[in-house]
Amino acid sequence: MERLASFSHDPFDKPPCRGCSSYLMEPYIKCAECGPPPFLLCLQCFTRGFEYKKHQSDHTYEIMTSDFPVLDPSWTAQEEMALLEAVMDCGFGNWQDVANQMCTKAKEECEKHYMKHFINNPLFASTLLNLKQAEEAQNADTAIPFHPADDPPRPTFDSLLSRDMAGYMPARADFIEEFDNYAEWDLRDIDFVEDDSDILHALKIAVVDIYHSRLKERQRRKKIIRDHGLINLRKFQILERRYPKEVQDLYETMRRFARILGPVEHDKFIESHALEFELRREIKRLQEYRTAGITNFCSARTYDHLKKTREEERLKRTMLSEVLQYIQDSSACQQWLSRQADIDSGLSPTMPVASNSGRRSAPPLNLTGLPGTEKLNEKEKELCQMVRLVPGAYLEYKAALVNECNKQGGLRLAQARALIKIDVNKTRKIYDFLIREGYITKA
């Protein structure tokens, strides 16, 4: 037989003796081959060789006792448990009441032992710290999916937000219209009967297998949506906008690969690239400082301030060159310069900017590289440049006016303005041009 000393965690939370039903006093016997629940015997029943059902007297057993030291040679395990029980009952600091409840130790002994081994013990402190760090690491490495316990937005049916959420119904945690919504229609006419031939039976089984594969694909897509938190689209877009423009472009490109990676791995990938982008930008800034001969951050702040000032001056010069390019009236240019000088000197301008030529006209539109330019002839290109209309829009308006003219046998200006909702002056120019070139006729 094997005799083992063990520590009972709670002496008041154990069943009575299975032999005589009396309260167990330490030491007592626990059968190592019976249970659960544990088969416990008092020493008297054990010495009599008590047997009950599957329990035999020759089974391996353990001697359960707490009469041994744990933290201090002068304190037994039973006294350690009694101290903790008394502190829980009487409260921390009430050492006289604790000593009265224990009966075996004085007030000073209780206080000194508790403070030394349970409060100021570095072993316990490091253990609690490790447990806290492990919990934080586990929480930090956990994905943040859209749990059913969350409170998602509950938009009204067929609203804009409901369409953004793809018809998701929070109360049912499901969608109004599923992916491959009509997959069940292929099964509605299938009926397995005994008269089916082997080939027909195999075909029906194949249809059912195909249906199961479509259901798996439906569940896979719903799992991706829930795991990555894509149900609340607006919330997802707000989180995405916290990245710089370059990282947002990468996010958009890598989104299709999110189904391969898990939510945590995908977020870590994007965060790592965002960090790389920030590091590269900071390195580029430091390299610029080094090229300029800057050796400390105080000089760097001065450099940034002067650089910003230079950029503002450059923008002013660019604006002035544009004004001089597009304003052909010399008197209007002089008036504008005088007005700007008054503003820069802090005076209120008294001379309004006037021009003999009236309102400034916009420069012609540059058609280089615009889609549809190759479909226009020279006269149409000139018209688009003058009215500042992109070729694609012009071709669309032209086709609408020509079709309406063919239906009505002619077209009036009022009808043309009703068809194309743009500036009336541009409509008039397009209408006159099409009549002049013979594409349409007046009604």
Salt bridges, closest charged atoms under 4 A:
GLU33 OE1 - HIS59 NE2 3.68
ASP72 OD2 - HIS113 ND1 3.99
ASP72 OD2 - HIS117 NE2 3.76
GLU79 OE1 - LYS105 NZ 3.95
GLU80 OE2 - HIS113 NE2 2.83
ASP141 OD1 - LYS268 NZ 2.96
ASP151 OD1 - ARG154 NE 3.67
ASP158 OD1 - ARG163 NH1 3.52
ASP164 OD2 - ARG234 NE 3.55
ASP174 OD1 - LYS222 NZ 3.07
GLU178 OE2 - LYS222 NZ 3.42
ASP180 OD2 - ARG214 NE 2.66
GLU184 OE2 - ARG218 NH1 3.26
ASP186 OD2 - ARG214 NH1 2.55
ASP196 OD2 - LYS204 NZ 2.81
GLU217 OE2 - ARG220 NH2 2.80
GLU217 OE2 - ARG221 NE 2.84
ASP227 OD2 - LYS223 NZ 2.61
GLU240 OE1 - ARG255 NH2 2.70
ASP249 OD1 - LYS245 NZ 2.97
GLU252 OE1 - ARG255 NH1 3.32
GLU271 OE2 - ARG242 NH2 2.99
GLU276 OE1 - HIS273 ND1 3.57
GLU276 OE2 - ARG280 NE 3.01
GLU278 OE1 - ARG281 NH2 2.68
GLU282 OE2 - ARG285 NH2 2.47
GLU288 OE2 - LYS307 NZ 2.93
GLU311 OE1 - ARG314 NH2 3.04
GLU380 OE2 - LYS398 NZ 2.93
ASP432 OD2 - ARG428 NE 3.01
GLU437 OE2 - LYS379 NZ 3.62
